[in-house]
Amino acid sequence: MRHLLNPLDFSAEEIDDLLALARDIEGNLPGYSHVCDGKKLATLFYEPSTRTRLSFEAAMLNLGGSVLGFASATSSSAAKGESVADTIRMISCYADICAMRHPKEGAAYVAAQKASIPVINAGDGGHQHPTQTLTDLMTIRSLQGRLDNLTIGLCGDLKFGRTVHSLINAMVRYPGVKFILISPEELRIPDSIREDVLEANNIPFEEVGSLDDAIGSLDILYMTRVQKERFFNEEDYIRLKDCYILDKKKMKLAKKDMYVLHPLPRVNEISVEVDDDPRAAYFKQAQYGVYVRMALIMTLLEVKKPC
């Protein structure tokens, strides 16, 4: 039995296989509509989510399975004080696989230690978000045709942005990748990522404060929102929330084949006027998330492709 808690739980070769399966699903969705008949996915979401939770549910329903679970801690026995360890033991009696989001870093690891079913980390605090990373990798490869030899700009909240941390961890395994880290001083990438991932793997990177100066050199621009829920006080959030806003004027500085990704939800860091630009890929990215999660569920349940 395998879990997915961290992007590095799968080798680069295994990720390639999973993305190939996701591409096959994209091209033949009806053919996969019964491969998980009789299987149940539990979605344990201790904090709010729209895309991740619903895309997991859509993925399992597309495969012919069924879904049970909860969408907030207040609607579960966590409100009564039940531990994650006890919850996952109980859920293991009801479901075949579990997707879990929790505000505390490491919660998914605790669940995996006690579970008798595969556990998928659907986000743990500011730590990791591996299924978003798989979605990002599929989007980048579909749009750029490769995952190597790319200059990737990561913009906004790089301190608390778990999607950013996961993507860096995954992308450092591909040759020729360079990162431009665009953030205010207060939201710079954590030392653990800078030192233990980027510097330890000799990955070229720059830390800059200006999106305007950086955007012209990028193949991918990965925008993130400043996350109000990660701040300890309202004053700091208000001061930083509008530090970067991508608009048509900035897009004119970018290359013709530079694509914009965003894990969503956005607040106002991408102007709606950018949505009509063919390089705006964030809604396509959300669709890819369903195919990737279908492929992941099949992989962890060891379900075979349809004949």
Disulfide bonds with the S-S distance in Angstrom:
none
